[in-house]
Amino acid sequence: MSVKEKTALLFSRAGVLRALEQLPTNPGVIVFNHHRIGDRAACEYDRELFSASAEQFEFQVAYIKRRFPVLLPYEVADMIARKKKLTRMHAMITFDDGYIDNYMIAYKLLHAYQVPAAFYLVSDFVGTGFLPWWDVIAYLVRRTKKRSLQLTCCDERPVMLEPDREAAISTVVSAYKSDLNQDAPAFLEELRHETEVEIEGEERRFLNWEEAREMAAGGMEIGSHTQTHPLMSKLSPDDQRRELQRSKATIEEQMGRPVDSFAYPNGSPKDVTPITLEQVKEAGYKTAFSFYGGIFTVVELAISLRLARTLQRRPTNSARSSPTESLSWHCGNQQRAGIA
């Protein structure tokens, strides 16, 4: 059996091929969003960011290329500006955060198939070994030798640690994002103290500017995902403005071209507030993508700053949502959609 046949079989068993075959054909744009591509089992950090292995992603790219015209955000902005009427379903592929596998694996496959995609970078992360909060949480919970954790933001109830730590990681991530957490640094410091784990390793985790420029030259679009990846709704209007403007300015300077597209960190309905929408508009972005789930139709300019994306997740027996749910393309009830 060939590699492609094995991959097709794997997708069929996971329900992914069936979901792809059920994609609608009416006019609109479906945006397939990813964070990481690779071997999730080998990762000590947040495994929920991995939507596919390299083989699975190649299968998806080949399928999308056969079935849909593939757009970039700047083309959507142009359609909206010209009020162009869509006559069929289109697709878009996006990646958030700019992990190094976006360049090493995803870009290489996209370039080989001549399929464009948009990559949203956190400007302060580019080229660094920085460990974002969701990866810090996953690493600490995964590596601790304790059987339970007692954390202030978890309603004073112990977080039980089973051999498979995914459910516990999800619980702590949710607690971090909750309104009860008003001091993010203190939350992580408490978790470090409670787990009694030291974080090791400083290898580069995010693609660098040279790689980003190569990707842009290869037909990809580079967008903004803020300066430091905060939960925007927890920031003041002034802090939101700084995140949006500084990220845009930095990426434009490094790339030597305008940056007109933005992806909201986390991207749930409560993260895309009226204040945030206004700040995104004032910063000069023409399109901005949420994680509401579903498909959008290009109708009017008003929707261009809250365009829907569908989060891709790989099949797993984890307690957290799997690709079988996220590949139900119309579903917007993704509890951890777009954390990164």
N, C-alpha and C positions, 0 to 999 in steps of 0.2 A: 504494500500500500504506500502511495506517495505521501510526502509531507502534507500536501494540500488536501489529499483525501482524508488523512488522519485528522487534520484541522477541521475539515467539514464535519466529520463524524463527531468530534468533540463539541462543536457548536450545536449540532443537532441534538445531542444528548443534553446539553445545557438549556435547551429551549431557545437559544439565541437565534439560530437560523429561522426557526418558526416565527419568532418575533420580527425579524427583518422582513420575512415574506409577507407579514401582515401590515407593514407600513402603508399608510394611506397614499393615494395617488392624486388626491385633489390638490388644487393650487395652494402653495404655502412654502415655508422653509422649516425644515427640521434640523436642529443644531445638536450634533453629537459631541458632548463635552467629556474630556478626559483630564486626568491629572498626571498619572504615571503609567508607564508600560514596562513590563518585566516580570520577574519571578517574585510574587508577593511572599511566598513561604520563606524566602531567603532574607527578607527584610526585617530588621529589628525595630523599625519605626512604625509609622501608621500604614498598615497593610490595606486599609480600606481605600487608599488613594489609587491602588492598582486596579485598572479596569480590564486589563487583558495582558496576556503574554505577547511576545513579539509575533508569534505565529497567529494568534487570535486577531491581533490588530491588523496584520497583513490581510487576513481573510476579510475583515470588515472593510478595509480600504478598497480592496479589489471589488467587493460587492457594491459598495456605494458608487464607485466609479462607473460600474456597468449600468446602474439603475438611475442615477440622478445627475443632473448638472450640479457641480459643486461651486459654491460661492465663497467669497471672502467678505468680511464686514464692510470694506470700502465699497463693494459692489451693492450691498444691501442699502447703504447710505445713499448711493446714487439712485437706486430704484425708488427709495422713499422720496428723495428730492424731486424726482421727475414724475412721481405718482404713476410709476410703471405698473401695469396690471400683470400679475403672474398668470400663466396659462397651464402650469404643471407644478408638481412638487419638486423643490430643490433641496439640497443638503448643504450643510456646513460642518466642518470639523474644527473644534477648538481645544486648546490645552491651557490650563491655569497653573501658575506658580513658577514654571520654568525649571523644573528639576532636570538634572543632567541627562536623564534617560530620554527626555523630550528631544534632545539633539542626537544622542548616540543611537537610539532605536527608532523613535517615531519619525523624526525628520528624514532619516535615511530611507525608511520604507515609503513615506509620502513622496519623496523626491524620485525614488525608483519608479513609482507608479504615476508620476506627474500629476499628483492630486494636491491642491493647495490646502493649507490650514492656517488658522490664526493661533498665535501663542501669546498669552497674557503674562507679562513679567512683573514681579515685585521688584522695583528698581533697587532697593537696598540689598536684596538677596543675590543679585546677579554676580556670578563668578565666585561665590563665597561657600564656606562650609557651615553657614549659619543653620541652626536647628530650630525650626518654627515650633510654636507652642504645641501643636497637635502631635508632632513627632516627639517632642519632649515627653508629653503625657504617655504616648504609646511605649516609648523606650523604658521609662521609669516603671510603669505598671507591668510591663512584660518581664523585666529583669529582677524585680523584687523577689525576695525569698519568703516574704510574709504570706499568710493565708487570708488576710483581710486588711483593709485600709480604713482608717477613721478620718474623714475629711469634713471640714466645717461646711462646705458648700453642698454636701450630699445629704442634707436634712438630718445630720447627726447619726445617720444609719451607716453601719459598716458596709464597705464595698467588698463583697466576697470575691476571692480570687481562685477561680477554677484553673485546672491545667491549661485549658484554652482561655487565654486572657482577653479575647476579643470583646466579650460582653462587658467585662469590667472597664476596658479601655473606652468603650462607647459610653458607659455611665459617667466616667470622669470627664470625657470630652463634652458631654451634654451639660454637666455641672459648670464647666468652664464657660460655656456660652450663655448660661442662664443669667437672668437679671439679678440673681443673688450674688453673683460674682462681680463685685465692684472694684476689685483690686487684683488685676491679672498677675503682676509680679509676686504678690503675696501668696496667691493661689499656687503658683508653681513652686515657690519656696517651701510652702507647707507640704506639697506632694513630694519634693525631694527629701525633706526631713522624714516624712512618714514612710517612704519606701526604702530609705537608707541605701540609695543607689547613686553612684557617681557616673556621670555621662563621660564616655571615652570616645576618642577619635575626632579628628578635625578635617577629614577628607572633603574635597569639594563636592557639594551636593547640587549646585545649580549651574546651569549653562552660563558661559561668559559672553561678553559683548562681541568678541570676535566670532564666536559660534552663532550668535544672534544675527550678526551682519551677513554671515554665510547663508543662513536660513532665509533672510529677506531677499538676498540675491537669487536664491533658488525658488522664489515664487511664494514664500510664506509671508503672512502679515504679522507684525509685532504690535501688540497692544499693551495697555496699562492695566495692572491689577493692584494699584496703589503703591505707596512707597514702602510701607512696613507690614501690610496685610492685617490691619486692625478690623474689628467688628465695627463697621462704620456708624451704626445706630447708637453706639455707646460713646461716640465722640461729639464734641461741641461742633457747631457749624464752622468755626475757624479752623479747628483741627482737621475736619473733613476736607476743607478747602486746601489746606497745606498738603495732605496726602494726595489729593487729586492733581494739584498743580505741579508739585515737585516731581512726582513720578512721571508725569507727561513731559516736563521739561528735560529731565535726565535722559529718558529714553529717546526723545527727539534729538538731543545733542549727540548721544552715542550712535544713533542709527543714521543721522543725517537726513531724516525725512519726517514728515508730519506723523503724529500719533493721534488718530481720531476715534479709536475704539477703546472701550473700557469694560472690564468684567468685575462685578461686585464681589468682594470677599464674602463667603458664606452664601449670600444671594437669596435668602428666604424673603418672604413678603415683609417681615418686620425689619429686614436690613435695607430695604429699598423704600425709605421714608420720603415724604414730600420734600423735606429739607435736603436729603441726599440727592434726590432727583434734580433739585434746583442747583445744587453745587456742581453736579456732573455737567449740567447744561452750561453753567457759567464758565467752567473750566475749558469748554470748547470741544467736548466729545460729541461726535455725531451719532454713534451707536453705543449702547451699553447693554450688557447681558446679565440676566438674573438666573436663578435656578428654580423657577416656578414649575418647570416641567411642561411638556406639551409641544405644540407646533404654533408658529405665528404666521400670520398673513400680513404682507406689506400693504397697509391700507393708508396710514397717515403718519405724519412726522411725530405725533404725540407718543406713539408706541416705541419709537426708536431708542429710547433710553430705559426701557424695561423689557427687552426682547427675551423670549423664553429659550431655555436650553434644557436638554435631556441629559442627565448625568449617567455616564456609563460605568457599570460596576461588573466585575468578574464574578462568575458563579462561585459560591462559597457556602459552607454550612455554618458560617458565623451567625451570631445572634443579630448582627447588624444587617441592613438591607442588602440584597444581592442583585446581580444583573437581571435575574428573572423578573424582579419587581421593576427595576429601572428600565428594562427593555420593554415594559408595557408602556409604549412611547407616550401615551396620553396622560400617564399618571404624574401628578405634581406633588404627591404626598411622600416626599423623600426626606426623612428625618435628618440625615446628615449630608444632604445635597450641598455640594459646594463649600465645604469647610475650608478648602485651600485654593 
